Amino acid sequence: MFVLFFSVVNLSLKDAVALVDSNYDVKIKKLEVKSALNELYKSAGNFLPVVEVNGNYTYLSEINTITTAVLDSLVMVRPGVFVPVTHEEVMELGKHDNYTLMFSLKQPLFTWGRIFNTMRISKLSYNGKKLEDSLIRLTLQETVKELYIYALMADYFIELQEKIDYDLKEHYTTAKERFSAGYITEMELLQAEAAYNSSLGGILDAKNKKDKLLNTIKTLLDIDLDKDLVLTDELNEDLVSISTQFQEPLNIKILKNNEKILNIKKSIVLFQNLPSLFANLSYQYKDPYGMDGLSETFWSFTIAMNMKLFNQGKTYLDYVNTNIKKKEVVFLEKKNELALEAKLNEIKNEIEYRKKMLAYSKEQLKTAEKLLGLSKRLYNEGSATHIEFMDAEMNYVKAKVGYIQNIGSYLLSLINYEKAARTGIVQ
């Protein structure tokens, strides 16, 4: 487990891989997965009816009126003659307060499987986003492993440069003593001094390369750049192990998932011009309705059909293009499978080669260490020249560099094999 203590982060390879979830690309892809899941829920909801309710209220400050004369009685003024007695009444045509409430329900009855197939596409799209999430996470994990190995190699190069610096400084000190005693010439002294001075820049270069690698790891894992990152694992051939059994590569799974989506789209396009049936139920309440000021309610039930008779051949062309896209995906699957098989065989051969080179470099390093130790002793005793010492030193440096590169290349080839086998991405 990685330890955060003040401004220092101790990080093992296992912890670095686990921290990939902190990467912002992974966080973004997780949000895309959630969004795809919501789209799936939304498409499933298309089986349910659409229910709408609308209402409004209107206040009228003035209302139209009609004045009418109402007969009260008839008064006989003489036999056979009557005079009407009336009064006026004002009738309002409406109300100040007006209400309307409308309710409707629309339900698809038969759509030739379009709703079902749309939901299937949403489900496959959701599955595709999950596969993409796994792919980006796995790719970042392998990238972090590679950077971790390169950083450990940089550590070893720093140690090697420091050892070279120490050896050449010690050699220069001995050369000065021997020159003072008259055992060597001034040229040999200057050669020892020049060799020591030339080693100083190597340490700075190695440290600069390591800092760049560590900063890249911090950025990928969302670790504060101001914190010191300490890698706790040692560079050895057992640092990385891979399984011999792998599931189908993620990239191939994504292509096959896209192929399924295109097959369903073909079905949707094929039936999109056929008639679809819908049912509609509506209810309306209105107050007032008419001039009498009373409220009324209305119900209606409708079955409707929708059908495209002609759309300029777009349906046919959509079907043809969808079929073309499907063939492209199938060809891409085959191409990637062949390329992946070739790449895995190539990396297998690389792993075996690196194994042999690593064993060879171990033996070469042992011999170079013995030779360097002997040349130091003989030079200090005056039995070896500066040239002989420098030859031994350079032979050791070459052997050590070869060992570091071979062990790093062996581990990286294992990582490359795992990356190719699990992601299906061939670079």
LUMLUMLUM-919106 format. One record per residue: x, y, z of N, C-alpha, C in turn; residue in one letter. Coordinates in steps of 0.05 Angstrom, whole numbers, padded with zeros to 5 digits, always signed. Layout:
% residues N
XYZXYZXYZA ...
//
This chain:
% residues 427
+00017-00024+00000+00000+00000+00000+00018+00025+00000M +00011+00044-00017+00027+00068-00018+00023+00085+00007F +00045+00098+00016+00044+00113+00041+00050+00143+00035V +00032+00160+00043+00035+00188+00040+00044+00200+00067L +00068+00209+00069+00078+00220+00094+00090+00247+00089F +00076+00268+00098+00084+00295+00093+00087+00299+00063F +00111+00304+00053+00114+00310+00024+00126+00286+00009S +00126+00262+00020+00138+00239+00008+00116+00218+00002V +00116+00207-00022+00098+00185-00029+00114+00161-00036V +00112+00140-00020+00125+00114-00025+00107+00097-00042N +00116+00088-00065+00099+00075-00084+00111+00049-00095L +00096+00027-00091+00104+00002-00103+00091-00001-00131S +00100-00020-00146+00089-00024-00173+00059-00031-00171L +00053-00048-00151+00025-00057-00147+00007-00033-00140K +00017-00016-00123+00001+00008-00115-00002+00027-00138D +00019+00030-00154+00018+00048-00177-00004+00039-00197A -00006+00012-00201-00027+00002-00219-00055+00007-00207V -00057+00004-00180-00083+00008-00167-00092+00037-00169A -00073+00056-00170-00080+00084-00170-00089+00095-00197L -00090+00077-00217-00098+00085-00244-00126+00097-00243V -00143+00088-00225-00171+00099-00223-00171+00129-00216D -00148+00140-00207-00147+00168-00201-00142+00185-00226S -00136+00171-00248-00130+00185-00273-00156+00199-00284N -00153+00223-00295-00177+00238-00304-00189+00225-00329Y -00174+00213-00346-00185+00199-00369-00203+00176-00360D -00195+00162-00339-00212+00140-00328-00237+00152-00315V -00235+00174-00301-00258+00187-00288-00278+00196-00310K -00268+00207-00332-00285+00216-00354-00300+00192-00366I -00285+00171-00370-00297+00147-00382-00318+00135-00364K -00314+00136-00338-00335+00127-00319-00361+00143-00321K -00358+00169-00325-00382+00186-00329-00396+00178-00355L -00381+00172-00376-00393+00163-00401-00408+00137-00397E -00398+00119-00380-00412+00094-00375-00438+00100-00361V -00438+00118-00341-00463+00125-00327-00483+00138-00347K -00473+00155-00365-00491+00167-00384-00503+00146-00403S -00487+00127-00411-00498+00105-00428-00519+00089-00414A -00515+00085-00388-00535+00070-00372-00561+00086-00371L -00559+00112-00368-00584+00128-00368-00598+00127-00395N -00582+00126-00417-00594+00123-00443-00609+00097-00446E -00598+00076-00433-00611+00050-00433-00638+00051-00419L -00638+00064-00395-00663+00067-00381-00684+00083-00397Y -00673+00104-00411-00691+00121-00427-00704+00105-00450K -00688+00089-00463-00698+00073-00485-00718+00052-00476S -00714+00041-00452-00733+00022-00441-00760+00035-00434A -00758+00061-00428-00783+00076-00422-00801+00081-00446G -00790+00076-00470-00806+00080-00494-00829+00060-00496N -00828+00037-00481-00850+00018-00481-00874+00029-00465F -00869+00048-00448-00890+00060-00431-00904+00082-00446L -00929+00088-00438-00944+00110-00451-00932+00137-00444P -00937+00156-00462-00930+00184-00457-00955+00198-00446V -00953+00208-00422-00976+00221-00409-00970+00250-00406V -00989+00267-00415-00986+00296-00414-01011+00308-00400E -01006+00328-00384-01027+00343-00371-01022+00372-00376V -01042+00386-00386-01039+00415-00391-01063+00429-00378N -01058+00451-00367-01079+00467-00355-01074+00496-00358G -01095+00512-00358-01091+00541-00358-01115+00555-00344N -01109+00578-00335-01128+00595-00321-01127+00622-00334Y -01150+00634-00341-01152+00660-00353-01172+00677-00337T -01164+00701-00331-01182+00720-00317-01189+00742-00337Y -01216+00746-00341-01225+00768-00358-01236+00791-00342L -01224+00814-00345-01233+00837-00330-01260+00847-00339S -01266+00844-00364-01292+00853-00375-01305+00829-00390E -01332+00828-00386-01347+00806-00399-01369+00819-00416I -01373+00809-00439-01395+00818-00456-01422+00811-00443N -01440+00830-00446-01467+00825-00434-01489+00830-00455T -01512+00819-00449-01536+00824-00465-01559+00833-00446I -01571+00855-00453-01594+00865-00437-01620+00857-00451T -01637+00844-00435-01663+00835-00445-01686+00844-00428T -01709+00847-00440-01734+00855-00425-01748+00830-00417A -01755+00829-00391-01768+00805-00380-01797+00813-00373V -01817+00799-00383-01845+00804-00378-01853+00797-00350L -01864+00817-00336-01873+00812-00309-01903+00805-00309D -01919+00821-00323-01948+00816-00324-01961+00832-00347S -01987+00826-00351-02002+00841-00371-02025+00856-00357L -02027+00882-00362-02048+00899-00349-02069+00906-00370V -02094+00899-00364-02116+00905-00382-02124+00934-00379M -02121+00949-00399-02128+00978-00397-02157+00982-00405V -02168+00965-00422-02196+00965-00429-02203+00937-00439R -02226+00932-00441-02233+00905-00449-02220+00897-00476P -02204+00875-00474-02191+00865-00498-02164+00877-00504G -02156+00898-00488-02130+00911-00493-02113+00908-00468V -02089+00896-00472-02071+00891-00450-02044+00906-00454F -02033+00916-00434-02006+00929-00435-01987+00912-00419V -01964+00905-00432-01944+00889-00417-01928+00906-00396P -01923+00893-00374-01906+00906-00354-01880+00890-00352V -01857+00902-00358-01832+00888-00359-01811+00902-00342T -01788+00887-00339-01764+00898-00326-01739+00888-00342H -01717+00902-00340-01693+00895-00355-01675+00876-00338E -01664+00856-00352-01644+00839-00339-01619+00838-00357E -01596+00839-00344-01570+00838-00358-01558+00810-00355V -01553+00797-00378-01541+00770-00378-01511+00771-00387M -01493+00759-00370-01465+00759-00376-01459+00735-00395E -01443+00741-00416-01435+00720-00435-01408+00709-00427L -01407+00693-00406-01381+00682-00396-01377+00688-00367G -01352+00682-00358-01345+00686-00331-01318+00701-00329K -01314+00714-00307-01287+00726-00302-01265+00705-00300H -01271+00684-00286-01251+00662-00282-01257+00639-00301D -01236+00632-00317-01239+00611-00337-01217+00590-00333N -01225+00565-00333-01207+00542-00328-01209+00523-00351Y -01185+00512-00358-01184+00490-00377-01163+00469-00368T -01171+00444-00368-01153+00422-00360-01154+00401-00382L -01130+00394-00392-01128+00374-00413-01109+00351-00405M -01117+00327-00410-01101+00303-00404-01100+00286-00428F -01076+00276-00435-01074+00258-00458-01054+00235-00452S -01060+00212-00464-01043+00189-00461-01038+00177-00488L -01012+00174-00496-01006+00162-00522-00989+00137-00518K -00999+00115-00529-00985+00089-00525-00980+00076-00552Q -00953+00070-00558-00948+00055-00582-00959+00027-00580P -00972+00017-00601-00984-00009-00601-00967-00029-00616L -00958-00021-00640-00942-00039-00656-00923-00022-00674F -00897-00028-00671-00877-00012-00686-00857-00030-00700T -00864-00055-00706-00845-00073-00719-00819-00077-00704W -00820-00077-00678-00796-00082-00662-00777-00059-00659G -00785-00035-00669-00766-00012-00669-00759-00005-00640R -00779-00004-00623-00773+00004-00595-00756-00017-00581I -00762-00042-00586-00746-00064-00573-00718-00063-00584F -00715-00059-00610-00688-00059-00622-00672-00034-00613N -00686-00012-00610-00672+00012-00600-00661+00007-00571T -00677-00007-00555-00668-00014-00528-00644-00033-00529M -00645-00051-00548-00622-00070-00551-00597-00055-00559R -00599-00035-00576-00576-00018-00584-00566-00003-00560I -00584+00008-00544-00575+00023-00520-00561+00005-00501S -00570-00020-00499-00557-00039-00481-00529-00046-00491K -00527-00050-00517-00500-00056-00529-00482-00032-00527L -00493-00008-00530-00477+00017-00528-00467+00020-00499S -00484+00013-00480-00475+00013-00452-00453-00007-00448Y -00456-00031-00459-00435-00052-00457-00409-00042-00470N -00412-00028-00493-00389-00018-00507-00374+00003-00490G -00389+00020-00476-00376+00040-00459-00361+00027-00436K -00372+00005-00426-00359-00009-00404-00333-00022-00415K -00334-00033-00439-00310-00044-00451-00289-00023-00456L -00298+00001-00465-00279+00023-00469-00267+00032-00442E -00283+00032-00421-00273+00038-00395-00252+00019-00386D -00257-00007-00390-00237-00028-00383-00212-00025-00400S -00216-00017-00426-00193-00014-00444-00175+00008-00436L -00187+00032-00430-00170+00055-00423-00156+00050-00396I -00170+00036-00377-00158+00031-00351-00135+00011-00354R -00139-00010-00370-00118-00030-00375-00094-00017-00389L -00100-00001-00409-00078+00012-00424-00061+00030-00406T -00075+00045-00388-00060+00062-00369-00045+00045-00349L -00056+00023-00341-00041+00005-00322-00015-00004-00334Q -00017-00013-00359+00008-00022-00373+00027+00001-00377E +00017+00024-00383+00034+00048-00387+00049+00055-00361T +00034+00054-00339+00046+00060-00313+00067+00039-00306V +00062+00014-00313+00082-00007-00308+00108-00001-00324K +00104+00007-00349+00128+00013-00366+00144+00036-00354E +00129+00058-00346+00143+00081-00335+00157+00074-00309L +00144+00056-00293+00156+00048-00268+00183+00033-00273Y +00182+00015-00293+00207+00001-00300+00228+00020-00310I +00221+00039-00328+00240+00058-00338+00252+00075-00315Y +00235+00082-00295+00245+00098-00273+00264+00082-00256A +00258+00056-00252+00277+00039-00237+00303+00036-00252L +00301+00034-00278+00326+00032-00294+00342+00058-00291M +00328+00081-00291+00341+00106-00287+00355+00107-00260A +00342+00095-00239+00355+00094-00213+00382+00078-00214D +00381+00056-00229+00405+00040-00231+00427+00055-00246Y +00419+00070-00267+00438+00086-00282+00451+00108-00265F +00434+00119-00247+00444+00139-00228+00465+00126-00210I +00458+00103-00199+00477+00088-00181+00503+00082-00196E +00499+00074-00221+00523+00067-00237+00540+00092-00242L +00528+00114-00249+00543+00139-00253+00557+00148-00227Q +00543+00144-00204+00556+00152-00179+00579+00134-00173E +00577+00108-00179+00599+00089-00175+00622+00096-00194K +00616+00103-00219+00637+00111-00238+00651+00136-00228I +00635+00155-00218+00646+00179-00207+00664+00174-00184D +00655+00156-00166+00671+00149-00142+00697+00135-00151Y +00695+00116-00169+00719+00101-00178+00739+00119-00191D +00729+00137-00209+00748+00155-00223+00760+00176-00205L +00744+00184-00185+00755+00203-00166+00777+00190-00149K +00771+00166-00141+00792+00151-00125+00816+00145-00143E +00811+00139-00168+00834+00134-00187+00850+00160-00191H +00836+00183-00193+00850+00208-00197+00867+00215-00172Y +00856+00209-00148+00870+00214-00123+00896+00197-00122T +00893+00172-00129+00916+00154-00129+00937+00163-00150T +00926+00172-00173+00945+00182-00195+00961+00206-00185A +00948+00224-00170+00962+00247-00160+00984+00239-00141K +00978+00219-00123+00998+00209-00104+01021+00196-00119E +01015+00181-00139+01036+00167-00154+01052+00186-00171R +01039+00208-00181+01054+00228-00196+01074+00242-00177F +01064+00248-00153+01081+00262-00134+01105+00245-00127S +01100+00218-00126+01122+00200-00120+01140+00194-00144A +01132+00204-00167+01148+00200-00191+01144+00174-00205G +01121+00160-00199+01116+00134-00211+01103+00136-00238Y +01088+00158-00243+01074+00161-00269+01081+00188-00281I +01075+00190-00307+01081+00215-00321+01058+00235-00317T +01064+00260-00325+01043+00281-00323+01020+00275-00342E +01026+00262-00364+01004+00255-00383+00985+00236-00371M +00995+00216-00357+00977+00196-00343+00960+00210-00322E +00972+00230-00308+00957+00245-00288+00934+00261-00301L +00941+00274-00323+00920+00290-00337+00898+00271-00349L +00906+00248-00358+00886+00229-00367+00867+00221-00345Q +00877+00216-00321+00860+00209-00299+00842+00232-00291A +00853+00257-00292+00837+00280-00285+00814+00284-00306E +00821+00282-00331+00801+00285-00352+00779+00264-00350A +00786+00240-00344+00766+00218-00341+00747+00224-00319A +00758+00234-00296+00741+00241-00273+00722+00264-00280Y +00733+00285-00292+00716+00308-00299+00693+00301-00318N +00699+00283-00337+00679+00276-00357+00656+00260-00345S +00660+00248-00322+00639+00231-00309+00618+00248-00295S +00624+00273-00288+00606+00289-00272+00580+00295-00286L +00580+00300-00312+00555+00306-00326+00537+00283-00328G +00547+00259-00327+00530+00235-00330+00510+00232-00308G +00517+00240-00283+00499+00238-00260+00476+00258-00264I +00482+00282-00272+00461+00302-00276+00441+00293-00298L +00452+00282-00319+00435+00273-00341+00416+00251-00332D +00427+00231-00317+00411+00209-00308+00390+00218-00289A +00396+00236-00271+00376+00247-00252+00354+00262-00266K +00362+00277-00286+00342+00293-00302+00322+00274-00316N +00332+00252-00327+00315+00233-00340+00296+00220-00320K +00306+00213-00296+00289+00201-00276+00268+00220-00267K +00275+00246-00263+00255+00265-00254+00232+00268-00274D +00239+00267-00300+00218+00269-00321+00199+00245-00319K +00211+00221-00315+00194+00197-00313+00176+00198-00289L +00187+00207-00266+00171+00208-00242+00148+00229-00244L +00154+00251-00257+00133+00271-00261+00111+00261-00279N +00118+00245-00299+00098+00233-00316+00080+00214-00301T +00092+00198-00283+00077+00180-00266+00058+00195-00248I +00069+00217-00236+00052+00234-00218+00028+00245-00233K +00033+00254-00257+00011+00266-00273-00010+00245-00280T -00002+00221-00288-00021+00200-00295-00037+00191-00271L -00025+00191-00247-00038+00180-00223-00049+00202-00205L -00049+00227-00215-00060+00250-00200-00047+00253-00173D -00020+00251-00173-00004+00256-00149+00007+00284-00151I +00006+00299-00129+00016+00326-00128+00045+00327-00138D +00051+00344-00158+00078+00346-00169+00098+00356-00149L +00089+00369-00128+00108+00380-00108+00117+00358-00089D +00104+00335-00089+00112+00314-00070+00134+00297-00082K +00151+00287-00065+00173+00269-00074+00162+00241-00077D +00167+00229-00100+00158+00202-00105+00181+00182-00102L +00178+00163-00084+00198+00143-00079+00188+00116-00088V +00202+00103-00107+00194+00077-00117+00206+00055-00098L +00189+00039-00087+00198+00021-00066+00206-00007-00076T +00200-00013-00101+00208-00039-00112+00236-00038-00124D +00248-00062-00125+00275-00064-00136+00272-00075-00165E +00291-00067-00182+00291-00077-00209+00303-00106-00209L +00285-00125-00214+00294-00153-00217+00276-00167-00236N +00284-00190-00246+00270-00204-00267+00243-00216-00257E +00238-00216-00231+00213-00227-00220+00193-00204-00214D +00200-00180-00220+00183-00157-00213+00156-00158-00228L +00157-00168-00253+00132-00170-00269+00127-00199-00276V +00102-00208-00271+00094-00235-00279+00068-00232-00295S +00065-00249-00314+00041-00248-00331+00028-00276-00332I +00002-00276-00337-00013-00301-00339-00009-00313-00367S -00012-00339-00368-00010-00352-00394-00037-00355-00408T -00059-00349-00392-00086-00352-00403-00099-00324-00403Q -00109-00316-00427-00121-00290-00430-00149-00293-00442F -00167-00275-00434-00193-00274-00447-00191-00261-00474Q -00213-00259-00489-00213-00246-00515-00204-00217-00511E -00186-00207-00528-00176-00179-00525-00199-00159-00526P -00196-00138-00510-00217-00118-00507-00223-00104-00534L -00203-00098-00549-00208-00084-00574-00224-00101-00594N -00220-00128-00594-00236-00146-00610-00264-00147-00600I -00267-00147-00573-00294-00147-00561-00310-00122-00569K -00296-00100-00570-00309-00074-00577-00319-00076-00606I -00302-00086-00624-00309-00089-00652-00333-00107-00656L -00333-00130-00642-00355-00148-00644-00381-00136-00632K -00378-00121-00612-00401-00107-00600-00413-00087-00621N -00395-00073-00635-00404-00054-00656-00417-00068-00679N -00407-00093-00685-00420-00108-00706-00448-00116-00698E -00453-00123-00673-00480-00129-00664-00498-00105-00667K -00488-00082-00659-00504-00057-00661-00512-00052-00690I -00494-00056-00709-00500-00051-00737-00520-00071-00748L -00519-00096-00738-00539-00116-00747-00567-00107-00738N -00569-00097-00714-00595-00088-00704-00604-00063-00720I -00586-00045-00726-00593-00021-00741-00604-00029-00769K -00593-00050-00780-00603-00060-00806-00632-00068-00803K -00639-00081-00782-00667-00089-00777-00685-00065-00774S -00675-00045-00760-00692-00021-00756-00696-00007-00783I -00675-00004-00798-00677+00009-00824-00696-00006-00843V -00694-00033-00842-00710-00050-00859-00740-00046-00855L -00749-00042-00830-00777-00040-00824-00787-00012-00819F -00769+00008-00823-00777+00035-00815-00799+00048-00832Q -00804+00037-00856-00825+00048-00874-00852+00034-00870N -00852+00013-00854-00877-00002-00850-00895+00013-00831L -00921+00008-00832-00940+00024-00814-00936+00017-00785P -00939+00038-00769-00938+00036-00740-00965+00044-00729S -00973+00031-00707-00999+00037-00695-00995+00050-00667L -01012+00070-00662-01011+00084-00636-01039+00088-00626F -01043+00087-00600-01069+00093-00587-01066+00119-00572A -01087+00135-00573-01087+00161-00559-01113+00164-00544N -01111+00169-00518-01134+00174-00501-01131+00203-00490L -01153+00218-00493-01152+00246-00484-01177+00253-00468S -01173+00272-00450-01194+00281-00432-01191+00311-00430Y -01215+00326-00431-01214+00355-00429-01236+00365-00411Q -01229+00382-00393-01248+00395-00375-01247+00425-00380Y -01270+00437-00384-01271+00466-00390-01293+00480-00374K -01285+00501-00361-01304+00516-00344-01298+00546-00348D -01317+00561-00360-01343+00553-00370-01341+00542-00398P -01362+00528-00406-01364+00518-00434-01390+00529-00446Y -01387+00546-00466-01411+00558-00478-01420+00583-00463G -01443+00592-00469-01453+00617-00458-01469+00614-00432M -01475+00589-00426-01492+00585-00403-01476+00585-00377D -01448+00586-00379-01431+00588-00355-01427+00561-00341G -01436+00540-00353-01432+00513-00340-01407+00500-00350L -01396+00481-00335-01372+00467-00343-01379+00442-00358S -01360+00432-00374-01364+00408-00390-01339+00391-00390E -01342+00365-00394-01319+00347-00397-01322+00332-00423T -01298+00325-00436-01298+00311-00461-01278+00289-00460F -01285+00266-00471-01267+00243-00473-01265+00235-00502W -01241+00225-00510-01237+00215-00537-01216+00193-00537S -01220+00173-00554-01201+00151-00557-01196+00148-00587F -01169+00147-00594-01162+00146-00622-01141+00124-00627T -01144+00110-00648-01122+00092-00657-01112+00103-00684I -01086+00109-00685-01074+00122-00708-01053+00104-00721A -01050+00107-00746-01030+00093-00762-01011+00113-00775M -00985+00107-00774-00965+00124-00787-00949+00107-00806N -00947+00116-00831-00932+00100-00851-00919+00119-00872M -00894+00114-00878-00880+00128-00899-00884+00114-00925K -00897+00126-00945-00901+00114-00970-00877+00117-00989L -00864+00141-00987-00841+00146-01004-00823+00167-00991F -00797+00162-00989-00779+00181-00977-00753+00184-00993N -00757+00186-01019-00735+00191-01038-00713+00169-01038Q -00720+00145-01030-00701+00123-01030-00681+00124-01007G -00687+00141-00987-00668+00143-00964-00667+00117-00948K -00689+00104-00945-00689+00079-00930-00670+00058-00942T -00673+00055-00969-00656+00036-00983-00626+00043-00979Y -00619+00069-00983-00591+00077-00980-00581+00075-00952L -00599+00080-00932-00591+00076-00904-00584+00047-00899D -00600+00029-00910-00595+00000-00907-00569-00008-00919Y -00564+00001-00944-00539-00005-00958-00515+00005-00942V -00516+00030-00933-00494+00042-00918-00489+00027-00892N -00510+00020-00878-00507+00005-00853-00494-00022-00858T -00501-00035-00880-00489-00061-00887-00460-00057-00894N -00453-00035-00907-00425-00029-00913-00408-00026-00888I -00420-00010-00869-00406-00006-00844-00401-00032-00828K -00421-00050-00830-00418-00075-00817-00395-00091-00829K -00394-00091-00856-00372-00106-00869-00345-00094-00862K -00344-00067-00859-00319-00054-00851-00310-00064-00824E -00329-00066-00805-00323-00075-00778-00313-00104-00779V -00326-00121-00794-00318-00149-00796-00290-00151-00807V -00284-00136-00829-00257-00137-00840-00236-00127-00820F -00244-00106-00805-00225-00095-00785-00220-00116-00763L -00241-00131-00755-00237-00152-00736-00216-00172-00746E -00220-00182-00770-00202-00202-00782-00173-00190-00783K -00171-00166-00792-00145-00153-00795-00131-00151-00768K -00146-00143-00747-00134-00140-00720-00127-00167-00709N -00144-00187-00714-00137-00214-00703-00112-00225-00715E -00108-00221-00742-00084-00231-00755-00060-00215-00745L -00063-00188-00743-00040-00172-00734-00033-00178-00705A -00053-00184-00689-00048-00190-00661-00034-00217-00658L -00042-00236-00674-00029-00262-00673+00001-00260-00680E +00006-00244-00701+00034-00240-00710+00050-00225-00688A +00037-00205-00676+00050-00189-00656+00057-00206-00631K +00038-00223-00623+00043-00239-00599+00066-00259-00604L +00067-00270-00628+00089-00288-00634+00116-00273-00634N +00115-00249-00645+00139-00232-00645+00149-00226-00616E +00130-00219-00599+00137-00212-00571+00147-00237-00556I +00134-00260-00562+00144-00285-00550+00173-00290-00556K +00180-00287-00582+00208-00290-00590+00226-00270-00576N +00215-00245-00573+00231-00224-00559+00236-00232-00530E +00215-00243-00517+00218-00251-00489+00240-00273-00486I +00239-00293-00504+00260-00314-00503+00287-00303-00508E +00289-00284-00527+00315-00272-00534+00325-00256-00510Y +00307-00241-00497+00316-00225-00474+00324-00242-00450R +00311-00265-00447+00319-00284-00426+00348-00293-00430K +00354-00300-00454+00381-00310-00460+00401-00287-00457K +00394-00263-00467+00412-00240-00464+00416-00232-00435M +00395-00235-00418+00398-00229-00390+00417-00248-00376L +00414-00274-00382+00432-00294-00370+00461-00288-00379A +00464-00281-00405+00491-00275-00415+00503-00250-00402Y +00486-00229-00398+00496-00204-00386+00503-00208-00357S +00489-00226-00343+00496-00232-00315+00525-00243-00313K +00531-00262-00330+00558-00274-00329+00579-00253-00338E +00572-00237-00358+00590-00216-00368+00596-00196-00346Q +00575-00189-00330+00579-00169-00309+00596-00180-00287L +00593-00206-00280+00609-00218-00259+00639-00217-00267K +00644-00224-00292+00672-00223-00302+00683-00194-00302T +00666-00175-00310+00675-00147-00311+00680-00137-00283A +00665-00145-00263+00669-00136-00236+00696-00147-00225E +00701-00172-00231+00727-00184-00223+00750-00170-00235K +00748-00164-00262+00769-00151-00276+00774-00123-00265L +00752-00108-00259+00755-00081-00248+00769-00082-00221L +00760-00101-00204+00773-00103-00178+00803-00109-00180G +00810-00127-00199+00838-00134-00202+00854-00110-00213L +00842-00095-00232+00857-00073-00244+00861-00050-00224S +00842-00047-00206+00846-00026-00185+00869-00034-00167K +00869-00059-00159+00891-00068-00141+00918-00066-00154R +00919-00074-00179+00945-00074-00194+00954-00045-00199L +00935-00027-00205+00943+00001-00209+00954+00014-00184Y +00940+00008-00162+00949+00019-00136+00976+00008-00128N +00982-00017-00137+01008-00029-00131+01029-00020-00152E +01020-00007-00173+01039+00002-00194+01044-00018-00215G +01028-00040-00216+01032-00061-00236+01014-00058-00261S +00996-00038-00261+00978-00033-00283+00979-00004-00291A +00975+00002-00316+00976+00030-00325+00948+00042-00324T +00947+00068-00329+00921+00082-00329+00904+00071-00352H +00915+00066-00374+00900+00055-00397+00887+00028-00390I +00902+00011-00377+00891-00015-00369+00869-00012-00349E +00872+00007-00330+00850+00012-00310+00825+00022-00324F +00829+00042-00342+00806+00053-00356+00792+00033-00374M +00808+00015-00386+00796-00007-00402+00778-00024-00385D +00788-00031-00361+00772-00047-00342+00747-00032-00333A +00751-00006-00328+00728+00010-00319+00707+00012-00340E +00715+00017-00365+00696+00019-00387+00683-00008-00393M +00698-00029-00390+00687-00056-00394+00665-00062-00373N +00670-00053-00349+00650-00057-00327+00626-00040-00333Y +00630-00015-00341+00607+00003-00347+00590-00009-00369V +00603-00018-00390+00589-00030-00413+00573-00055-00404K +00585-00071-00387+00572-00096-00377+00548-00088-00359A +00552-00068-00342+00531-00060-00324+00507-00048-00339K +00514-00030-00358+00493-00018-00374+00478-00040-00390V +00492-00059-00401+00480-00081-00415+00461-00097-00397G +00470-00102-00372+00453-00117-00354+00428-00102-00347Y +00430-00076-00341+00407-00060-00335+00388-00059-00359I +00399-00055-00383+00382-00054-00406+00368-00081-00412Q +00382-00102-00408+00371-00129-00413+00349-00136-00393N +00354-00130-00368+00333-00136-00348+00308-00119-00352I +00314-00093-00359+00291-00075-00365+00277-00084-00390G +00291-00091-00411+00279-00099-00436+00263-00125-00433S +00273-00143-00416+00259-00168-00410+00232-00162-00396Y +00232-00145-00376+00208-00138-00362+00188-00123-00380L +00199-00105-00397+00182-00090-00415+00170-00108-00436L +00184-00129-00445+00173-00147-00465+00150-00163-00452S +00152-00170-00426+00130-00183-00413+00105-00165-00411L +00110-00140-00405+00088-00120-00403+00076-00117-00431I +00092-00115-00452+00082-00112-00479+00065-00136-00487N +00073-00159-00479+00058-00183-00486+00031-00183-00472Y +00031-00176-00447+00006-00174-00432-00013-00152-00443E -00001-00129-00450-00017-00107-00461-00030-00116-00488K -00014-00128-00506-00025-00136-00531-00046-00158-00528A -00041-00178-00511-00059-00200-00507-00085-00191-00495A -00084-00172-00476-00109-00164-00462-00124-00141-00476R -00109-00123-00489-00123-00101-00502-00129-00107-00532T -00111-00122-00545-00115-00127-00573-00105-00105-00590G -00092-00085-00578-00081-00062-00592-00053-00068-00602I -00048-00067-00627-00022-00073-00639-00009-00047-00648V +00014-00042-00637+00029-00016-00644+00054-00023-00660Q 
//
